[in-house]
Amino acid sequence: MIIACLIFLMLLSVLYAVSARSSSDLIAITILVFLVYYGFRAILIATGLDSPSPDYLFAVGTYEAAYVRTIFGISLFVSALVAFSQFGSVLAPRQGTLGFRKDRYSVASLGRLAGLLTTMSVTIGALLLIKYGSFGGVVVAAKVGKEFAGLGFIRIPAVLGAITSLAAFQDSRIAGDRRRAAWFFLLAIVNSAVVFMWGQRSIAVIPVAVLLIASPKVTMFGSKRVPLARMILAGVSVVSVALSLRYLRDSFTSNGSQSSFSEQNVWRQISQAVNGVYFDSSLLAFRDWPKIHMFRQGEDFIAGLLGPVPRLLWPEKPVPNLGVWFRQVYEPQALNGWPVGSVGDWYLNFGFLGIVVGGAFSGILIGVLNSNFRNAGSQGINQVAIFVYALYIFPQGITANSPLQAVAWGVPLWLTMKFLPPLRSTQETLQEGVER
C-alpha cells in the first residue's frame, strides 16, 4: 500500500507543478482538492496511522487489494482530467469569458451590494435566534430536527453576502486600501457565521482560502509568486478552522453528552472535519462493485440533470443523492450519506470506463473555465468565483450533483456579476482606487 500511496502522491505533485507552471489556476486548485479529500486519507491508511472508516466494514488485512484498485481508479480520473483540460483550453473561445466578469465594475457598487446582503443575512439570522433562543438552538433545528428542509432559499443572502464581501475585500487589497479590505473581510466572516447556523461549515473555507492564496497583486493563482509556504499555511488554516467548527457544531448537537466524533483518534477527527473521507467510501466502492453489487447505469446523473426542476412543479422528481443510497447499502436505516465524490459517482454508475469519460469531460469543462478566467482578468469577483467553481459547483470535477450545484451557487453568482454596474469613466476608475 505504501508504494501505491507514494506513486499517487508523486502523480498529484507532478500534475500540480505542471498546472501551476502553465498558470492553470482552476486545475491546480482541483488537484489540491484531490490531495485533501483523497491523498490525506491514503497516507493515513497506508502508514497505519488510521484504518478505513467505518471499522466494522474493513477487517484488518483484508483491504490491501481494494486500496491499490482505489488508487488506480483515482489516478486514472485525475490523469484524464488534467490531460483533457488542455483540449478544453483549445476549444475555449479565444476571448471567451463565460462564467466570469470581463469589464471593470464599480467597486463602490459591489461594496454597497455586500452591505445590503449582509444586512438581510443578519436580519434573517436574528429572527432565527429569536425563534430558537440561541445560536445552538438554530444549529440543532437545522441538523437534528431538519426543520429547514425546503427552505434553502433563505440562505441565499448570507451565501451571496459572503461572496460579494470577499470580492470587495480582494478588490480593496488590490487597491491597497487596508481599512476597507478589513471591513469587507469582517462582513464575509459575519455572513459565514449566519450560514453556519444551518450547520454548514464549508462556506468558512472560502474566506481562509482567498485571504491566504489569492494574491493582493494583480496576478493569478498559478503565478510563481504564490509561495509554497503560503499554500501550506492555507492548508493548515483550513484544517484548523474546519476542525474547530466541527467541534463547535457537535457541542451544540450532542446535548451535553460526549459525541462519537470527540471519541475518535485525532487523525480521523481531522479527516471528518474537512469531509475528507471520500477515500474510505471509494475503498468500499472499488471493493464491492461490480463483484457484489451492480453498477447504476447512469441513474444518478439522470437524477442530477433533473435536480434543478422545482419540486413545486414535479413533486415526485428523483432525488440526486447517491451518498445516501450508497450508505444505505450497508446501513439501511441511515438517514445521512457517505460522500463518494466525482470518482465514486462515475465508477458506481459506469465502472472504469465511466472514470475515463468522467475525467475527460471534467477536464474539458475545467479547461474552458480556466481559459475564460484568464481572459476575464483579476477582478475580485473573478478570484472569488474560481474558488466557488472548484469547491462547490465542480468539486473534483463533474459530479452527479453538478447541475443542482450550478443552480444553487452559479446562478446567484452569475446574476451578481451581470448586474454590477460597469465603470463609466477613467476618472471613476481613479476614484475607485483600482488599477487595471
N, C-alpha and C positions, 0 to 999 in steps of 0.2 A: 504493500500500500504506500509505503514511503516513496518508493521510486515513482509510482504513478502520480503521487502528490507533487513531487519535485518537477516532473515533466509538465504537469498542469500549471504550476506557478511560473515556470520558465516561459511557457507559452503565453500566459497573460502578460508577463513582463515585457516580452518581445513585442507583442501586439500593441501594448500601451506605448512603448517607446516609439514604435513606428507611427502610431496615430498622433502622438504629441509632436513628433518631429515634422510631420506633414500638416500640422495645425488642424487636425481633425478633432475639433473640440468635443462634439457630441459623442463621437465614437470613443474617445478617451474616457469620458465620464461613464459611458456604458460599461467599459471594461473594468473601471474601478467599482462599479456596482456589482459586477460579477465577482470581483475579488472579495467584497464584503459579504455578499449573500451566499457564495459557494466556497471561495478559497479559504476563508477563515475556518469554517467547519471542517473542510477537507484536511486542514493542518491538524486540528484538534483530534480528529478521529484517527488519522494516520499515526500520530505520535502517542496516542493512548491517553492524552490529557482529558478526553471525554469520550463517551460512547454514543452511538446514534440514538436519537430520541424518536419515539418512546422506547425505553429499555426493554420492555416485555416483548417487543416485536423483533428484537435483534439479540439472539443468543450469542454469547462470546465465541468468537472463532468461526462464525457462520456467514459473515458478510464481506469477506475479502474479495470474492469474485464479483459481487454486486458493486463494491467500491470501484474496482477497475472499470467495470462496464459503465458506471455512472460518470467517472472521469472522462472516459472516451466520448460519451454522449454529449457532455457539456463542452468539451474541447471541440468537437465536431460543429456544434452550433455556433460557438464564438468564432471559430475559424471561417465558417461560411459567412457569418455576419460581417467580419472585417473585410474579407475578400470581395464580397458583393457590394460593400459600401463604396468601393471605387467605381463600380458601374453606376451607382446612384449619383455620384458626383458628375459623371459623364452625362447621364441622362437629364440632370437638372438643367433648367433653362439658364442661359449664361448670366442673365440679370435677374433671375428669379428670387423673390423674397417671401414667398408664401409661408405663412406661419410666423413672420416677424414684421417689424415696423421699419420701413426704409427711410422715409423722410423724417427730418428732425421735428420734434414736437415741443410744445411748451411745458417745461418742467414745472412751472408755476401751476399750470392747469393740472398736471399729474399730482402735484402736492395737494391741491385742493380736493381732488378726487379721493386721494388716500385719506385725507382728513374726514371727508363725508362718509366714506365707507367705514372708517374706524368708529365714527360716532354711531352709525347704525349698528355696528358689531357690538359695541359696548352697551348700547341700549337693549339689544336682544339678550346679551349676557346678564345684564342687571335684572331684566324681567324673569329670567330663568332662576337667578339667585333668590329673588323674592318668592317665587313659586316653590322652590325645593329647599329653601332655607340655608343652603351653604354650597360652596364650590363642590365639595364631596358629594352632596346630595344630587347635584346635576350629573356628575360622573356616574353615580350608581344608577340613576334613572336611565341614562343612555346605554351603559354597558351591561347592566344586570337586568333592569326592567324592560329594556328595549322599547322605551316609551316614545322615542323619536323616529321610529320606523316610518318611512314615507315622508318625513319632514326634513330631508336633507337640504332643501332649498333655503332654509333659514340659516344655513352655514355659509351661504354664498357671500354675504357682505364681509364676514370675517376672513374667508379664504382670499377673496379679491382684495380686501384691505391689506392683508399681509403681502400679497404680490405687488400691488401698486406702491406700498410703503417701501418695500425693498428696491423697487425700480427707482423711486425718487431718492432713496439712500445712495444707490450706486451712481446716479447722475450727479448728486451733490458731492460725492467723493471725487468724481472726475473733475468737477468744477473747483475742487479744493476748499469747499465750504464745510468745514468740520462740524460747526454748530448745527447747521441744517441737517447734515448727514446723521448726527447723533439723534436728532429729534425723530427723523423718519425711521431709524432703526428701532427706536423705542416703540413707535407705532406698530412696527412689524411684530415685536415681541408681544404687545398687548393683543393684537389680533390672533397670534398663535395661541395665547393663553385662552382666548374665547373658544377657539377650535378644540383645544384640549379638554374643554368642558364635556365634549362628546366622547372623551376617552381616546381621542386620536392624537398620537404623538408625532406623526410623520411630518406635519407642516413645520414643526420646530427645526427640522433638519435644514430646510432651505436658508433661513437666516444665518445659521452657522456656516453653511457651505459658501454662500455669497460673500460673507464677511471675510473668510479666510482664503478662498480660492479665486473668486472673481477679482480681477485686477482693478485698482483705483486709477490706473493709467488707461489710455485709450488703446488697449491691447486685448488679445483674446486669451481664452483659457489655455489653448495649446501652445502659447508662446513659450520660448525658453526662459522668459523672465519669471515664470512661475516656478519657484524653487521646490525641490523635493521636500525640504524641511517643512514648508508650508502645507504641502499635501499630507504629510504625516501628522502634523498638528491638527489639520482639519479632520482627519480620520479619528484621532484620539478624542477630539472635542465632540464629534458627532456621537461616538460610542458613549462618552460620559453623559451627554445630555439625554440620550435615549435611555440609558440605564437609570438615571435619576428620575426621569419622568415615569418609567415603568414602576419603580419603587413607590413613587407618589401615587400613581393610579391604583396600585394594589393596596396601598394603605387606606384608600377610600372604599374600595370594593370588598375587602376581606372582613369587614365588620368586626374589627378588633382581634380576629384570630390570625394566626400565622399563615400566610399564603404559601401555596406549593412553590411559587416562584422563589421566595426567600429561602426555602429549604434546599434548593439545588446548589450545585457547585458553581463557583464564580464564572467558569468558562461557559456553562450552559446559560447562566443568567445574562451574560453579555450577548450570547448568540440570540436568545429570545428577545432581548431588549431592542436589538436592531433588526428584528424579524429575519434573522439570518439562519433559519432552519430549512431553507429550500433544499440544501444538500441532503438532509435527512429524509425529506419527502421523496427526493429523487432516488435515493437508495432503494426505497420501497418500490417505486415505480419501475426501475430498471431490474429489480429482482423478481417482481411478480407479474409483470406484463411482458410478453403475452403468455408466459409459462402457466399462469393460473387464471388470469382474467383476460378478457377480450378488449382490444382497442375500441375506442368510442366512435371512430369513423366520422370525425368532424362535428359531432353533436354539439360540443361546447362552443365551437367557432360560429355555428349557425345561431345558437342562442345569443352569443355575443353580438353578432350583427343585428339581431332583433332587439337587443337590450335598450337602445335609445328610444324605442317606441314607448310613449307614455302608458303606464298601466291603466290610466283612466280610459284610454282608447282600446286597450286589449288586456282585460283583467287576468286572463289565463295565459299570458305570454310566457314562454320558457325563461327560466332564471339562469343567467350565466354564472354559475357558482361551482366550478369544478373542485375547488378546495374542500367544500363541504361534502360533496359526493365522495371525493377521494377518502376523506377521513371516515365517512360512514361505511365504507367497505370493511374497515377494521373495527370501528366503534359505531354501530348502527344508531345508538341513542344520542350521539354527539350533535350539538347544535352549531358549534363553531368549526371552521375548517382548518386544514393544514395547507399552507401555501405551497404550490408546486412550481410557480414561476413559468417563464416562457418555455424553457426546455421541457418541463413536465407537461405543459399544455400541448405542445406539438407531439411529444412522444406518446402520451396517453391516447391521443386521437389517431395518430398515423404511424407510429413506430419510428424507426431510424430514418426512413425516407422523409417523414414529417420534420425531423430535426434539420435535415439539409435544406428542405424547402422553406421552413420557417426561418432558419438563419439567413437564407438568401433574401427572402422578402424583407426581413428586418433590416438587413444591411443596405438594401437598395433604398428603403424609406429613410433610414438614418443618414445615408449618404446625401440624399436630396435635401433633407432638413439642414444638414451641416453646411452644404453649399449655400443654401438660402441664408443661413445665419451669417456666413462670411460676406455675402453680398449686401446684407441689410445694414451692417455697421454695429458699433459697440454701444448703442444707447442702453441705458439701464434696463428698460423693459425687455430688450432682447437678451441681455445677460441673465436676467431672472428667468425668462421664458425657456432658455436652454436647459435649466435645471428642472423646470416643470415637465418638459418633454422627457428628460432622462430618468426622472424619479417617479413620475405619476402616470403619464399617458403611455409611454413606451418603455417601461422599466425592463431591462434585459432584452429589449426588442419588442416585437409584436406578440401580444398575448390574446387569449380569447376575450378578455375584458377590455381590450384597447378601444373598440368603438364606444363603449359606455364611458370610459375614462376621457375620451376625446370630447364627448359632450359635456361631462361634468367639469372638466378642467379647461379644455381647449376653447370651448365656445365663450365662456366669460373672459378668458384671456384675449381672444381674438377681438371681441367686441370692445374691450378696453383699448387695444391698440388702434382699432379703426376710428374710434370716436374721440381720441385725444386730438385736440386742435393743433395744427402744424404751426411752426414759427412763421411769422408774417414778414419779417424783415431782418436785415443784418443787425440793425440796432437792437432789436428784440433778442437776437442771439447773444449779443454782448451783455444785455441786461440779465439774461438767464444765467450768464456765467459759465456756459458750457461751450467748450471748444470742439470743433469738428474732429 
